[in-house]
């Protein structure tokens, strides 16, 4: 399963970024091989529609689950439509590494 986690920087020791569409980076985690890849959010500073653009991007990567603290209404609607599991983390002080460990 491929999971995307919103991240404040491109490091597993970084904290989760609470914003989905406007996060700094995405950590793409593949639980089949344990590989993590960080992707800079090119839509972070978009004038509008960042959540929708980000949703399209992660759908194109075959993501099955998204983890963040807050998903905007348009992003949530699109990801729900394509059956992406949305996980809302209340504790945005957890590191990416801690979140990945909790998935196992």
C-alpha positions in Angstrom: 0.0 0.0 0.0 1.3 3.5 -0.8 0.8 6.2 1.8 1.5 9.9 1.6 2.2 11.8 4.7 2.4 15.6 4.8 5.9 16.7 6.0 7.5 19.9 7.1 10.8 19.0 5.5 12.4 16.2 3.4 13.6 14.1 6.4 12.0 11.2 8.3 12.9 13.1 11.6 10.9 16.1 10.5 7.5 16.8 12.0 4.2 16.2 10.1 3.0 19.3 8.4 -0.7 19.8 9.4 -1.7 21.3 6.1 -2.6 18.9 3.2 -2.7 21.2 0.1 -0.1 23.7 1.4 2.4 21.4 3.1 6.1 21.8 2.3 6.7 18.2 1.4 5.1 14.8 1.0 6.6 11.6 2.2 5.6 8.8 0.0 5.8 5.5 1.9 5.5 2.1 0.2 4.8 -0.6 2.8 5.6 -3.4 0.4 9.3 -2.5 0.3 9.6 0.0 3.2 10.9 2.7 0.8 10.3 6.4 1.5 10.6 9.2 -1.0 10.2 12.9 -0.3 8.4 15.1 -2.9 8.4 18.9 -2.7 4.9 20.3 -2.9 5.0 22.4 -6.1 1.5 23.6 -5.4 2.2 25.0 -1.9 2.1 28.6 -3.0 -0.6 28.3 -5.7 -3.1 31.1 -5.9 -6.0 28.7 -5.5 -6.9 25.1 -5.8 -3.8 23.7 -4.1 -5.8 20.8 -2.5 -7.3 19.7 -5.7 -4.0 19.9 -7.6 -2.2 17.9 -4.8 -5.0 15.4 -4.8 -4.6 14.9 -8.6 -0.8 14.5 -8.1 -1.1 11.8 -5.4 -3.8 10.0 -7.3 -1.4 9.8 -10.3 1.2 8.1 -8.0 -1.3 5.4 -7.0 -1.6 6.4 -3.4 -4.1 4.4 -1.3 -3.9 6.4 2.0 -3.2 10.0 2.9 -2.2 11.2 6.4 -2.4 14.8 7.5 -4.2 16.9 10.2 -6.4 18.8 7.9 -7.9 18.1 4.4 -9.7 20.9 2.7 -13.3 20.2 1.5 -12.4 19.9 -2.2 -9.4 17.6 -1.6 -11.5 15.5 0.7 -14.3 15.2 -1.8 -11.9 14.1 -4.6 -9.9 11.6 -2.5 -13.1 10.1 -1.1 -14.4 9.7 -4.7 -11.3 7.7 -5.6 -11.4 5.6 -2.4 -8.2 7.0 -0.9 -8.3 6.4 2.9 -7.9 9.7 4.8 -6.3 9.6 8.2 -6.5 12.7 10.3 -3.7 13.0 12.8 -4.5 15.2 15.8 -0.9 15.2 17.0 1.1 17.2 14.5 4.2 17.0 16.7 4.9 13.4 15.6 7.8 12.8 13.3 7.4 11.1 9.9 9.4 8.2 11.3 7.0 7.8 14.3 4.0 7.9 12.0 5.5 5.3 9.6 6.3 3.0 12.6 2.7 3.2 13.8 1.5 1.9 10.4 3.3 -1.4 10.8 
